[in-house]
């Protein structure tokens, strides 16, 4: 079973998304609510996949992604965001992450990225 962490500043989003992942046989080993927690959870659990929101307090998603990539440059990271501006997309492209999922969540796309 694939392991994952889910990080978003909205607790309802974290809970709903985690439930959807679990229903798809993806084990959520950690849940966080800011960029700092994303890094701590990655170090603690070393999950196979990281789902991280971009706009968060206390270390945004960009900060978390860069730091996780310093720990493991092969980390499978999927950004989850409602921000579709070209500047955000370009920044994410520059980070060379696994993929981007836009809110509202599309589970088919998410599973495709996880299984890629």
Residue, then its C-alpha position, 0 to 999 in steps of 0.5 A: x500500500x502506498x503511504x502519503x502525508x496530507x498537508x493543508x491549512x484547512x482541517x476539513x480539506x485534510x480530513x476529507x482528502x485523507x478519507x478519499x485517499x484511504x478509500x483508494x488504498x493509499x495509507x495516510x501516515x501523517x496530516x499537517x496544517x502548515x509548511x513547517x509540519x509538512x517538513x517534520x512529517x516527511x522527516x518522521x514518516x518518509x512517505x512515498x507521496x506528499x500532498x501539499x497545499x501551496x498557500x499556507x501559514x508558517x512556511x508555505x507550500x513552496x518552502x515545504x517542497x524545497x526543504x523536502x527536496x533537500x532531504x530527498x531529491x527524488x520525493x514524489x510531491x503533488x501540489x494541491x492548490x486553488x491558485x491557477x495563476x501563471x506565476x504559481x504554475x511557473x514556480x511549481x514547474x521550476x521545482x520539478x514536482x510530480x504534479x499539480x492537482x487543482x481544487x476542487x479535487x479530481x481523484x482520478x487525476x490524483x490516482x494517476x499521479x500516485x501510480x505514475 
